[in-house]
Amino acid sequence: MGKLTSTSYTTGAFNAGVLILRLGLGGLMMKHGYGKLANFAQYKSQFMNFMGIGQTASLSLAIFAEFFCALFILIGLFTRLATIPLIVTMCVALFKAHNADIFGEGEMATLYLTGYVALLLIGPGKISVDGMMGK
C-alpha cells in the first residue's frame, strides 16, 4: 500500500511509463492517419482548407503528422521533433474543426494534444531508438 501512495519513482518506472505513453499515442494516432491515407481520394474533396493552402495540401499535412510522425513517436525516433506537427494538427482539429469544444466533440483532440505536449516536454525515455542512440 505504501508504494501506491508514494510520490517517488524509479528511473525504470519512468521510462516504462513514457514507453506506454508513446506506444498508446503513436499507435492510436497512426490508425487515424492510415484511414486518411487509405481513403485519400474520398477525404480530399471534403477536407478542411486550412489557411488557404488547399484541401489536398491540408490533408497531406494531416496525413504526414497523423501517420508518419506518429510512427516516429511509436518507435521513439526524433520524438520531440515528431510531436510538433502533431501538436499543430491537434490544435487545428480542436480549435478549427471542433470550435474549441474541449469537453464535447473536441475531447479526443484535447487528450491527444495533452499527451503530445507531455512527450515534447519529457522526451522519449530510454526505451526508444533515441534513447538507444544516446540522444
C-alpha positions in Angstrom: 0.0 0.0 0.0 2.9 2.3 0.7 4.2 2.1 -2.9 0.8 3.1 -4.3 0.7 6.3 -2.2 4.4 7.2 -2.6 5.4 10.2 -4.7 8.9 8.8 -5.5 9.6 6.7 -8.6 12.4 4.8 -10.2 14.1 5.6 -13.5 12.9 2.2 -14.8 9.3 3.1 -13.9 9.6 6.5 -15.5 11.0 5.0 -18.7 8.3 2.3 -18.8 5.6 5.0 -18.3 7.0 7.0 -21.2 7.1 3.9 -23.4 3.4 3.2 -22.6 2.5 6.8 -23.4 4.5 6.7 -26.7 3.0 3.4 -27.8 -0.5 4.4 -27.0 -0.4 7.9 -28.5 1.6 6.7 -31.6 -0.4 3.6 -32.3 -3.8 5.2 -31.8 -2.9 8.2 -33.9 -1.5 6.0 -36.7 -5.0 4.5 -37.1 -6.4 7.9 -37.8 -3.6 8.8 -40.3 -3.9 5.4 -42.0 -7.6 5.9 -42.5 -7.0 9.2 -44.2 -4.1 7.8 -46.2 -6.0 4.7 -47.5 -9.0 6.8 -48.4 -7.2 9.9 -49.7 -9.5 10.5 -52.7 -12.6 10.4 -50.6 -11.2 12.7 -47.9 -9.6 15.1 -50.4 -12.9 16.7 -51.5 -14.3 17.1 -48.0 -11.2 18.0 -46.0 -10.8 21.5 -44.4 -8.9 24.1 -46.4 -6.6 25.3 -43.6 -5.2 28.8 -44.1 -6.0 28.8 -47.8 -3.3 26.2 -48.8 -5.9 23.9 -50.4 -7.8 20.8 -49.3 -5.2 18.4 -50.8 -2.2 20.1 -49.1 -4.1 20.3 -45.8 -5.0 16.6 -46.0 -1.4 15.7 -47.0 0.0 17.6 -44.0 -2.5 16.0 -41.7 -1.6 12.5 -43.0 2.1 13.3 -42.6 1.5 14.3 -39.0 -1.0 11.6 -38.0 0.7 8.6 -39.7 4.4 9.3 -40.3 5.1 11.5 -37.2 3.0 9.1 -35.1 5.2 6.2 -36.4 8.3 8.1 -35.3 6.8 8.6 -31.8 5.8 4.9 -31.7 9.4 3.7 -32.3 10.9 6.7 -30.4 12.8 8.2 -33.2 13.1 12.0 -33.4 10.4 12.0 -30.7 10.4 15.7 -29.7 10.6 16.8 -33.3 7.8 14.5 -34.3 5.5 15.9 -31.7 5.5 19.4 -33.2 3.4 18.6 -36.3 1.1 16.5 -34.2 0.6 19.4 -31.7 -0.2 21.7 -34.6 -2.6 19.2 -36.1 -4.4 18.6 -32.8 -4.6 22.4 -32.3 -6.2 22.8 -35.8 -8.5 19.9 -35.1 -9.5 21.2 -31.7 -9.8 25.0 -32.4 -10.8 25.0 -36.0 -12.7 21.7 -36.7 -14.3 21.3 -33.3 -14.7 25.0 -32.4 -12.7 24.6 -29.2 -15.3 22.3 -27.7 -12.9 20.8 -25.3 -15.4 18.8 -23.3 -17.6 17.8 -26.3 -16.6 16.9 -29.9 -13.0 18.1 -29.4 -12.4 15.9 -26.3 -10.3 13.4 -28.2 -8.2 16.1 -29.9 -7.7 17.6 -26.4 -6.5 14.3 -25.0 -4.0 13.8 -27.9 -2.8 17.4 -27.6 -2.2 16.9 -23.9 -0.2 13.7 -24.5 1.9 15.2 -27.3 2.8 18.3 -25.2 3.8 16.0 -22.3 6.0 14.0 -24.7 7.5 17.2 -26.1 8.5 18.2 -22.5 9.7 14.8 -21.2 11.2 13.3 -24.3 11.2 9.6 -25.5 12.7 7.9 -22.5 15.5 5.3 -22.5 13.3 2.6 -24.1 13.4 4.2 -27.6 15.6 4.5 -30.7 16.6 8.0 -29.5 17.5 6.6 -26.0 19.5 3.7 -27.5 21.4 6.1 -29.7 22.2 8.3 -26.7 20.4 11.4 -27.8 
